[in-house]
Amino acid sequence: MVRLARDMGSRYVSTSAARPSAVIGRLRAAPFSPRFQDAMGTFVVEGGHRLEGRIRPAGNKNAALPCLAAAVLCSEPVSYENVPRIRDVLTFLMIIEELGAEVTWSGDNEVTIDAGGVRTDRVDPDMARRIRASVLLAGPLLARFGHVELPPPGGDVIGRRRMDTHFLAFEALGAELILHHGFEIKAERLLGADFFLDEPSVTGTENAIMAAVRAQGATTIRNAAAEPHVQDLCHLLNSMGAQISGIGTHKLTIEGVKDLHGTHFRIGADHIETGSFIGLAAVTASDIIIEGAPIEHLDSTLIGFRRLGIRCDVVGSDLYVHGSEEHHIQRDAFGAVPKVDDGPWPAFPADLTSIALVAATQCHGTVLIHEKMFESRMYFTDKLVGLGASIILCDPHRAVVVGPSPLQGGVVESPDIRAGMALLIAALGADGTSTIHNIRQIERGYERIDERLGQLGAKIERTGD
């Protein structure tokens, strides 16, 4: 039998199933394409052009990572569709492969993980420090081996990102925690329990779910995170044989099972990327159609952008963004200054506050952007001010935006995924040419963003790889 495997470059190659040592789809055997090498990279952006056309959001990055981690829970192959081919996903797959799993790409966005060969419960420290999502392997490895060792995870520097919720959940299931330079968790067996998470942490909830699905007995997780990516993970696990109810609510009930089996699963469309495209349309004064948008997950997002005066129409599964209209920020009752603030799902997503902020710079009126969850995420506003935006940073969590302000091209550096995308949007709406350094941060979360936006008419040149 011959199967198609995709290397990290641009070629498809056929490999024989009779010669597993020759499988080029395995990440170790397949080199990174130039796009994903360690060079920081630069975007040179010619702004001031209106965009036009249709664009489809990629698979949800924050769903793909826990769903890929879940493959470690069983010894049968798990295959995925609509996997975003981004830096964070590729790094995470390399970590999984280092554990002993076989990873095979069968298409641009299709990958299969066979974790039958995983024999270690220790995650490579150097690899783990590259990406915060490495912590998502704690639950699956603990459930499978009764023991796991992990270094402190890496990731965006957007403020303190505590691990306590993960640890409290594992301890509730009967595990013992040992802290040193990283952490070690062990349990002779995991036992179902009823516990309340001290905060609705997304990754904390996901780790708790993945540990509980193979615990003995029933588990109830209260104050659980309910984001679309948590829902995707639960649906995947149920298709693998888990018994999870309450999906989409803040109370999950899990009946532990002895074993899970392989399955085929499609990652849902990214609601954060969808929100990013709404902001893009507003800043560039462009009418854009977002195809296959996750409409069922956009209620709070559309309310937030509507507060900025950005109108969107739902047409079937598509979203039409009226970006070419004038956008007038809607004042609260009695003329009070409105705010766009984030919170746990189903509130406005924290990952879209950077996008809302840059969109507000091109809307008429004044608005308070309140980022409650990460105390360093708003610091990129000085870069927008340097491009001409009228923003007052009140404190690490709040910024007042007065618009519209004409933006001028400049030189900036991407500090994290979402701020990087916000700066790219600003550059596309600015007069003149902008240079964005450290674009690897943007590409950690947005797949081929220069090429995809180029199809809408964006002028983005990539250099420095």
C-alpha positions as CSV (number, residue, x, y, z in Angstrom):
1,M,0.0,0.0,0.0
2,V,1.3,3.5,-0.8
3,R,0.3,6.5,1.2
4,L,1.0,10.2,0.6
5,A,3.1,12.0,3.1
6,R,3.8,15.8,3.1
7,D,7.2,17.1,4.1
8,M,7.6,20.5,5.7
9,G,8.5,22.0,2.3
10,S,6.3,22.1,-0.8
11,R,6.5,18.6,-2.2
12,Y,4.3,15.5,-1.8
13,V,6.2,12.3,-1.8
14,S,4.9,8.7,-1.8
15,T,6.1,6.3,0.8
16,S,5.7,2.6,1.1
17,A,3.9,1.3,4.2
18,A,6.2,-1.8,4.0
19,R,9.2,0.4,4.8
20,P,8.3,2.4,7.9
21,S,11.9,3.6,8.3
22,A,11.5,5.5,5.1
23,V,8.4,7.5,6.0
24,I,9.3,11.0,5.1
25,G,6.1,12.3,6.7
26,R,7.7,11.9,10.1
27,L,8.8,15.3,11.3
28,R,12.3,14.2,12.2
29,A,12.9,13.1,8.6
30,A,11.3,16.1,7.1
31,P,13.0,19.5,7.2
32,F,11.2,22.7,8.0
33,S,10.2,24.8,5.0
34,P,12.0,28.1,4.8
35,R,8.8,29.7,6.2
36,F,9.3,27.9,9.5
37,Q,13.0,28.2,10.1
38,D,14.3,30.0,13.1
39,A,15.0,33.3,11.3
40,M,12.9,36.1,12.8
41,G,11.7,37.3,9.4
42,T,10.2,40.7,8.3
43,F,7.1,41.9,6.6
44,V,7.4,45.0,4.4
45,V,3.8,46.3,4.1
46,E,2.6,48.9,1.6
47,G,-0.5,50.3,3.3
48,G,-3.4,52.4,2.2
49,H,-5.0,49.8,-0.2
50,R,-8.6,48.7,0.1
51,L,-9.0,44.9,0.1
52,E,-11.7,42.9,-1.5
53,G,-12.8,39.3,-1.8
54,R,-13.4,36.2,0.3
55,I,-11.2,34.6,2.9
56,R,-11.7,31.4,5.0
57,P,-10.5,31.2,8.6
58,A,-8.0,28.4,9.3
59,G,-8.5,25.7,11.8
60,N,-8.6,26.8,15.4
61,K,-5.1,26.9,16.8
62,N,-6.2,26.7,20.4
63,A,-8.3,23.7,19.5
64,A,-5.7,21.9,17.4
65,L,-3.1,21.9,20.2
66,P,-5.1,20.1,22.9
67,C,-6.6,17.8,20.3
68,L,-3.2,16.8,19.1
69,A,-2.1,16.2,22.7
70,A,-5.1,13.9,23.2
71,A,-3.7,11.4,20.7
72,V,-1.1,10.5,23.4
73,L,-4.0,9.0,25.4
74,C,-4.3,6.0,23.2
75,S,-2.1,3.6,21.2
76,E,-4.1,3.7,18.0
77,P,-3.8,6.3,15.2
78,V,-5.8,9.5,15.4
79,S,-6.1,11.6,12.3
80,Y,-7.1,15.2,12.0
81,E,-8.4,17.5,9.3
82,N,-8.2,21.3,9.1
83,V,-5.1,21.5,11.2
84,P,-3.5,25.0,10.9
85,R,0.0,24.6,9.6
86,I,1.6,27.2,11.9
87,R,4.7,27.4,14.0
88,D,3.1,26.4,17.3
89,V,1.5,23.3,15.8
90,L,4.7,22.2,14.1
91,T,6.7,22.7,17.3
92,F,4.1,20.8,19.3
93,L,4.2,17.9,16.8
94,M,7.9,17.8,17.1
95,I,7.6,17.5,20.9
96,I,5.0,14.6,20.5
97,E,7.4,12.9,18.0
98,E,10.2,13.2,20.5
99,L,8.0,11.2,22.9
100,G,8.1,8.3,20.4
101,A,4.9,8.9,18.4
102,E,4.9,8.7,14.6
103,V,3.5,11.9,12.9
104,T,2.5,11.8,9.3
105,W,1.2,14.6,7.1
106,S,-1.1,13.4,4.4
107,G,-2.1,16.9,3.1
108,D,-1.5,20.5,3.8
109,N,-3.8,20.5,6.8
110,E,-4.2,16.8,7.5
111,V,-2.1,14.9,9.9
112,T,-2.1,11.5,11.7
113,I,-0.5,10.8,15.1
114,D,0.2,7.2,16.0
115,A,1.2,7.3,19.7
116,G,1.5,3.5,20.1
117,G,5.3,3.9,20.3
118,V,5.3,6.4,23.1
119,R,7.4,5.0,25.9
120,T,8.5,8.0,27.9
121,D,6.7,10.3,30.3
122,R,9.4,13.0,30.2
123,V,9.1,16.0,27.8
124,D,12.2,17.4,26.2
125,P,13.0,20.6,28.2
126,D,14.4,22.6,25.3
127,M,11.4,21.8,23.1
128,A,8.9,22.5,25.9
129,R,10.3,25.9,26.6
130,R,9.5,27.0,23.0
131,I,5.7,26.8,23.5
132,R,3.3,27.1,26.4
133,A,1.1,24.4,24.9
134,S,3.7,21.8,26.0
135,V,1.9,21.8,29.4
136,L,-1.1,20.1,27.6
137,L,0.9,16.9,27.6
138,A,0.7,16.7,31.4
139,G,-2.8,15.3,31.5
140,P,-2.4,12.7,28.7
141,L,1.0,11.4,30.0
142,L,-0.2,11.3,33.6
143,A,-3.4,9.3,32.5
144,R,-1.4,6.9,30.4
145,F,1.8,6.3,32.5
146,G,0.8,7.5,36.0
147,H,3.7,9.9,35.9
148,V,4.9,12.9,34.0
149,E,7.8,15.3,34.2
150,L,7.7,18.7,32.5
151,P,9.8,21.9,32.6
152,P,8.1,25.3,33.0
153,P,6.3,26.0,29.7
154,G,7.2,28.8,27.3
155,G,4.9,31.0,25.3
156,D,4.0,34.6,24.9
157,V,5.1,37.1,27.5
158,I,1.8,38.7,28.1
159,G,1.7,38.6,31.9
160,R,1.7,36.0,34.6
161,R,0.1,32.7,33.4
162,R,-0.3,30.6,36.6
163,M,-0.2,26.8,36.7
164,D,-2.0,26.4,40.0
165,T,-5.3,25.4,38.4
166,H,-3.7,22.5,36.6
167,F,-2.0,21.3,39.8
168,L,-5.2,21.6,41.9
169,A,-7.1,19.5,39.3
170,F,-4.5,16.8,39.2
171,E,-4.4,16.6,43.0
172,A,-8.2,16.4,43.1
173,L,-7.9,13.3,40.9
174,G,-5.5,11.7,43.4
175,A,-2.1,12.8,41.9
176,E,0.9,13.9,43.9
177,L,2.8,17.1,42.8
178,I,6.5,17.7,43.2
179,L,7.9,21.1,42.2
180,H,11.5,21.6,41.3
181,H,13.0,23.5,38.3
182,G,9.9,22.2,36.5
183,F,7.3,19.9,37.9
184,E,6.7,16.2,38.4
185,I,3.3,14.6,38.9
186,K,2.6,11.0,39.8
187,A,-0.3,8.8,40.7
188,E,-0.6,5.1,41.2
189,R,-4.1,5.5,39.8
190,L,-6.4,8.4,39.0
191,L,-9.8,8.5,40.8
192,G,-12.8,10.4,39.6
193,A,-13.7,13.4,41.8
194,D,-16.0,16.4,42.1
195,F,-14.0,19.6,42.2
196,F,-14.4,23.3,41.5
197,L,-11.6,25.0,39.5
198,D,-10.3,28.2,41.2
199,E,-10.5,29.9,37.8
200,P,-12.0,28.8,34.5
201,S,-8.5,28.3,33.0
202,V,-8.7,26.9,29.4
203,T,-5.5,24.8,29.5
204,G,-6.2,23.9,33.1
205,T,-9.7,22.6,32.1
206,E,-8.3,20.7,29.1
207,N,-5.6,19.0,31.2
208,A,-8.2,18.1,33.8
209,I,-10.5,16.6,31.1
210,M,-7.7,14.6,29.5
211,A,-6.7,13.1,32.9
212,A,-10.3,12.4,34.0
213,V,-11.3,10.5,30.9
214,R,-9.1,7.6,31.9
215,A,-9.6,8.0,35.7
216,Q,-11.5,5.3,37.6
217,G,-15.1,6.5,38.3
218,A,-17.0,9.7,37.6
219,T,-15.6,13.2,37.6
220,T,-17.5,16.5,37.8
221,I,-15.5,19.6,36.9
222,R,-17.3,22.8,38.0
223,N,-16.3,26.3,36.9
224,A,-14.8,24.7,33.8
225,A,-13.7,26.8,30.8
226,A,-16.2,26.5,27.9
227,E,-14.4,28.1,25.0
228,P,-14.9,26.6,21.5
229,H,-11.5,24.9,21.7
230,V,-12.5,23.2,24.9
231,Q,-15.7,22.0,23.2
232,D,-13.6,20.7,20.3
233,L,-11.4,18.7,22.6
234,C,-14.5,17.2,24.3
235,H,-16.1,16.2,21.0
236,L,-12.8,14.6,19.9
237,L,-12.5,12.6,23.1
238,N,-16.0,11.4,22.9
239,S,-15.3,10.2,19.3
240,M,-12.3,8.3,20.8
241,G,-14.6,6.5,23.3
242,A,-14.8,9.0,26.2
243,Q,-18.0,9.8,28.0
244,I,-18.2,13.6,28.5
245,S,-21.5,15.5,29.0
246,G,-22.2,19.1,29.6
247,I,-20.1,20.2,26.7
248,G,-20.3,24.0,26.2
249,T,-21.2,24.6,29.8
250,H,-19.2,25.4,32.9
251,K,-20.0,22.0,34.4
252,L,-18.6,18.9,32.8
253,T,-19.4,15.4,33.8
254,I,-16.9,12.6,32.8
255,E,-17.4,8.9,33.2
256,G,-13.9,7.4,33.2
257,V,-13.1,4.7,30.7
258,K,-10.3,2.1,30.7
259,D,-9.2,2.7,27.1
260,L,-9.6,5.1,24.2
261,H,-9.4,4.2,20.5
262,G,-8.3,6.0,17.3
263,T,-10.6,8.2,15.4
264,H,-10.9,10.9,12.6
265,F,-11.7,14.4,13.6
266,R,-12.0,17.8,12.0
267,I,-10.8,20.9,13.8
268,G,-13.3,23.7,13.9
269,A,-12.8,27.1,12.2
270,D,-10.9,29.7,14.3
271,H,-13.2,32.3,15.8
272,I,-10.1,34.4,16.8
273,E,-8.9,34.5,13.2
274,T,-12.5,35.4,12.2
275,G,-12.4,38.3,14.6
276,S,-9.0,39.4,13.3
277,F,-10.5,39.6,9.8
278,I,-13.4,41.7,11.0
279,G,-10.8,44.2,12.5
280,L,-8.8,44.0,9.2
281,A,-11.9,45.0,7.2
282,A,-12.6,48.0,9.4
283,V,-9.1,49.4,9.5
284,T,-8.6,49.1,5.7
285,A,-12.1,50.3,4.9
286,S,-12.8,47.1,3.0
287,D,-15.8,44.9,2.4
288,I,-14.7,41.3,3.1
289,I,-16.6,38.0,3.1
290,I,-15.4,35.5,5.7
291,E,-16.4,32.1,4.4
292,G,-17.2,29.2,6.6
293,A,-17.1,31.4,9.8
294,P,-17.9,29.7,13.1
295,I,-21.2,31.6,13.4
296,E,-22.3,29.7,16.5
297,H,-19.2,31.0,18.4
298,L,-19.4,34.7,17.4
299,D,-22.1,36.2,19.6
300,S,-19.8,38.1,22.0
301,T,-17.3,38.9,19.2
302,L,-20.0,40.5,17.0
303,I,-21.4,42.4,20.0
304,G,-18.0,43.8,20.8
305,F,-17.3,45.0,17.2
306,R,-20.8,46.3,16.9
307,R,-20.0,48.5,19.9
308,L,-17.3,50.0,17.7
309,G,-19.8,50.6,14.9
310,I,-18.6,47.8,12.7
311,R,-21.5,46.0,11.0
312,C,-21.5,42.4,10.0
313,D,-24.2,40.4,8.3
314,V,-24.6,36.6,8.6
315,V,-25.4,34.9,5.3
316,G,-25.6,31.2,5.9
317,S,-22.2,30.1,7.1
318,D,-20.5,33.3,5.8
319,L,-20.0,36.6,7.4
320,Y,-20.1,39.8,5.4
321,V,-18.1,42.6,7.0
322,H,-19.2,46.1,6.0
323,G,-15.7,47.6,6.4
324,S,-16.1,50.4,3.9
325,E,-18.7,52.2,6.0
326,E,-17.9,54.9,8.5
327,H,-17.8,53.3,11.9
328,H,-19.2,55.3,14.9
329,I,-18.5,54.0,18.4
330,Q,-21.9,53.5,20.2
331,R,-22.1,55.4,23.4
332,D,-23.6,53.8,26.4
333,A,-26.9,55.0,27.9
334,F,-26.9,58.7,28.9
335,G,-23.8,59.4,26.7
336,A,-21.3,57.4,28.8
337,V,-18.1,56.3,27.2
338,P,-18.5,52.6,26.2
339,K,-16.0,49.9,26.8
340,V,-15.0,46.6,25.1
341,D,-13.8,44.2,27.8
342,D,-12.9,40.6,27.8
343,G,-13.7,37.7,30.1
344,P,-14.1,33.9,30.3
345,W,-16.3,32.4,27.6
346,P,-18.8,33.4,26.4
347,A,-17.6,36.9,27.0
348,F,-15.6,38.8,24.4
349,P,-12.4,36.8,23.8
350,A,-9.2,38.0,25.4
351,D,-7.3,37.2,22.3
352,L,-9.3,39.8,20.4
353,T,-8.7,42.8,22.6
354,S,-5.5,43.7,20.6
355,I,-7.6,43.5,17.4
356,A,-10.4,45.5,18.9
357,L,-8.0,48.2,20.0
358,V,-6.5,48.7,16.6
359,A,-9.9,48.7,15.0
360,A,-11.0,51.4,17.4
361,T,-8.3,53.7,16.2
362,Q,-10.2,54.0,12.9
363,C,-13.7,54.4,14.4
364,H,-15.4,57.8,15.3
365,G,-15.6,58.3,19.0
366,T,-14.0,57.3,22.2
367,V,-13.9,53.8,23.8
368,L,-12.2,52.1,26.7
369,I,-10.5,48.8,25.9
370,H,-10.2,46.7,29.1
371,E,-8.0,43.6,29.0
372,K,-8.7,42.0,32.3
373,M,-6.8,38.7,32.0
374,F,-3.2,39.5,31.1
375,E,-1.3,42.5,32.5
376,S,1.3,42.9,29.8
377,R,-0.9,42.5,26.6
378,M,-1.6,46.2,26.3
379,Y,2.0,47.4,26.2
380,F,2.1,47.2,22.5
381,T,0.0,50.3,22.3
382,D,3.1,52.5,22.2
383,K,3.9,51.0,18.8
384,L,0.4,52.0,17.6
385,V,1.0,55.5,19.0
386,G,4.2,55.6,17.0
387,L,2.1,55.0,13.9
388,G,-0.2,57.9,14.7
389,A,-2.9,56.3,16.8
390,S,-4.5,58.4,19.6
391,I,-4.4,56.1,22.6
392,I,-3.9,56.7,26.4
393,L,-2.6,53.7,28.2
394,C,-4.2,54.1,31.7
395,D,-2.6,51.1,33.3
396,P,-1.5,47.6,32.3
397,H,-5.1,46.6,31.7
398,R,-6.9,49.6,30.3
399,A,-6.5,51.9,27.3
400,V,-8.6,54.7,26.0
401,V,-8.8,55.0,22.2
402,V,-9.9,58.2,20.4
403,G,-10.6,57.8,16.7
404,P,-10.3,58.0,13.9
405,S,-6.6,58.8,13.7
406,P,-4.7,58.7,10.4
407,L,-2.0,56.1,10.6
408,Q,1.4,56.5,9.0
409,G,3.8,53.7,8.1
410,G,6.7,53.0,10.4
411,V,9.0,50.3,11.8
412,V,7.7,48.1,14.5
413,E,8.4,44.7,16.1
414,S,5.8,42.0,16.8
415,P,5.8,41.2,20.6
416,D,3.3,38.4,20.6
417,I,0.9,36.6,18.3
418,R,-2.2,38.8,18.7
419,A,-0.3,42.1,19.0
420,G,1.7,41.2,16.0
421,M,-1.5,40.6,14.0
422,A,-2.9,43.9,15.2
423,L,0.3,45.7,14.0
424,L,0.0,44.0,10.6
425,I,-3.6,45.2,10.4
426,A,-2.5,48.8,11.3
427,A,0.3,48.7,8.7
428,L,-2.2,47.7,6.0
429,G,-4.4,50.6,7.0
430,A,-1.6,53.1,7.2
431,D,-0.4,55.5,4.6
432,G,3.1,54.6,3.3
433,T,5.3,51.6,4.0
434,S,5.8,49.8,7.2
435,T,8.3,47.2,8.3
436,I,7.3,44.6,10.9
437,H,10.1,42.6,12.5
438,N,9.9,39.3,14.4
439,I,7.1,38.0,12.3
440,R,7.7,34.5,13.6
441,Q,5.4,35.6,16.4
442,I,2.6,36.3,14.0
443,E,3.2,33.0,12.2
444,R,2.9,31.1,15.5
445,G,-0.8,31.7,15.2
446,Y,-1.7,32.7,11.6
447,E,-1.2,30.3,8.7
448,R,0.4,31.8,5.6
449,I,-1.1,35.1,6.5
450,D,0.9,37.1,4.0
451,E,-0.2,34.9,1.1
452,R,-3.8,34.7,2.2
453,L,-4.2,38.4,2.7
454,G,-2.4,38.9,-0.6
455,Q,-5.3,37.2,-2.3
456,L,-7.5,40.0,-1.0
457,G,-5.1,42.6,-2.5
458,A,-2.8,43.3,0.5
459,K,0.7,44.3,-0.4
460,I,3.0,42.3,1.9
461,E,6.5,41.4,1.0
462,R,8.3,38.8,3.1
463,T,12.0,39.2,3.7
464,G,14.8,38.0,6.1
465,D,14.2,34.2,6.1
